[in-house]
Amino acid sequence: MKIKSQLNIFLIGVVFVPMLCAIALPLYHYQTRPDRILFSEYKQIRGNGCLPISKQDLSVLKQIVKTLPPKVEFMIISNGKEILFTNIAELKSQERFTTTALMFEYMNKTSDKYFYQLVTPPLEDKANKIMLISRISREEEHRHKPWWEKNIPELIFAFTAFELFCIAIILLLSKTITDSITILDKNTQKIASGELDVKLEYPKNKNNEITSLTENLDKMRLALKDNEERRSKFIMGISHDLRTPVAVIKGYTEALNDGLCSDPEQTKKTLEIISTKTEQLETMINTLINFVKLNRTEWMQQLKRQKLKPILEEFGQSSVTTGDIFKRKVTSSIQISDDFEVPLDRLLVQRALENIFSNALRYTNDGDEIKISAVQEKNKVSITISDTGIGIDQKDVERIFDMFYRGTNSRRESGMGIGLSVVKTIITSHNWDISVSSEKGKGTSFIITIEDKSENPAK
């Protein structure tokens, strides 16, 4: 039960238990006061058709009886013989004394125990002589107790019930809060000590605000664990990616040394690529250092809106040149508007695109095709990098973005299996989407979907 609900029950009890007692005690006295006899017996006697007084005279009698104290006993006698009403145990209604002398003889015999008082009510029916005789114990007459002393049993019962209720609720609250805080303390100590892999314990049968806090704490633990893993994987992926420009530089350098680029113009382009990759390598190292200092939120806030087309065109041209060297038929078609802008990190986007392209080079053969295309539909751009290579097994498609996962076709290749994981991290960090489709023996297509969610998107 929620702590708030328990407190509400306690507060309701504190308010309503005394209120119920305050209502019950007067109700008890009301039910037991002398005039209640009139109300109950009046219906029965009048129903039998033997009540010798009118309703109006009966109302006068009720008012008189109401003024009698609770301890007073009484009887109402008609014509000095017939008892109409009484709360005296040894007498019964409608009993006859036969004569007035017998009535006074009864009172005389009991006068040592009771003090009697006779009253003749002022009724309209003068012919019917009604007499109200009341009595009180002589011991009771001389006792003048305060109201609380006269109701000691009732007060003891009410006080005991109230105390038991308060004690029960307080014990329940104390146990609930103590148990919940103890569990919360143990769980916070686990997180403080860095035990993010250990699931936090919380009792599912004790659902309250504190255990709910423990559940949220466990969610925070999972988020911290996921964030830590993402950060670690991303840094490892970037570190792995440092090898890509090194490999390109090495490949072009060997091509020059082996005389593969005999044409002066081709040699010039090759040297330009080597220079570009060298600068890129230096920039990647600086980017990695800066990335370590930033968390994901801070990094996202530093993204700047940039035109996408120049980035894609530069990537396409570089890929076409690389394809010529590796004997692949690479085509590039960038059909998007010149003013299409989105928040992005230029270097990281280039890393993602180059990783996908490097994968396409690795899993295609000489003469295979690699197509790079970008099309725009309103404020959305779809970038597709497809190849006619060996394809990916269907069982591997769903896991190719997992860190260190290497599909069946890639196990014969060197590498750690983190290149596509870096791609996925970069794309999702930009709030973009990436999907893959592949058919064994026919090729693979990677599709990156970029949407401009600004208030005034580029047309």
Beta strands, then each sheet from edge to edge (+ up, - down):
strand 1: 73-78
strand 2: 82-86
strand 3: 114-119
strand 4: 130-137
strand 5: 304-307
strand 6: 329-335
strand 7: 341-344
strand 8: 369-377
strand 9: 380-387
strand 10: 433-439
strand 11: 443-451
sheet 1: 2+ 1- 4+ 3-
sheet 2: 5+ 7-
sheet 3: 6+ 8+ 9- 11+ 10-
end
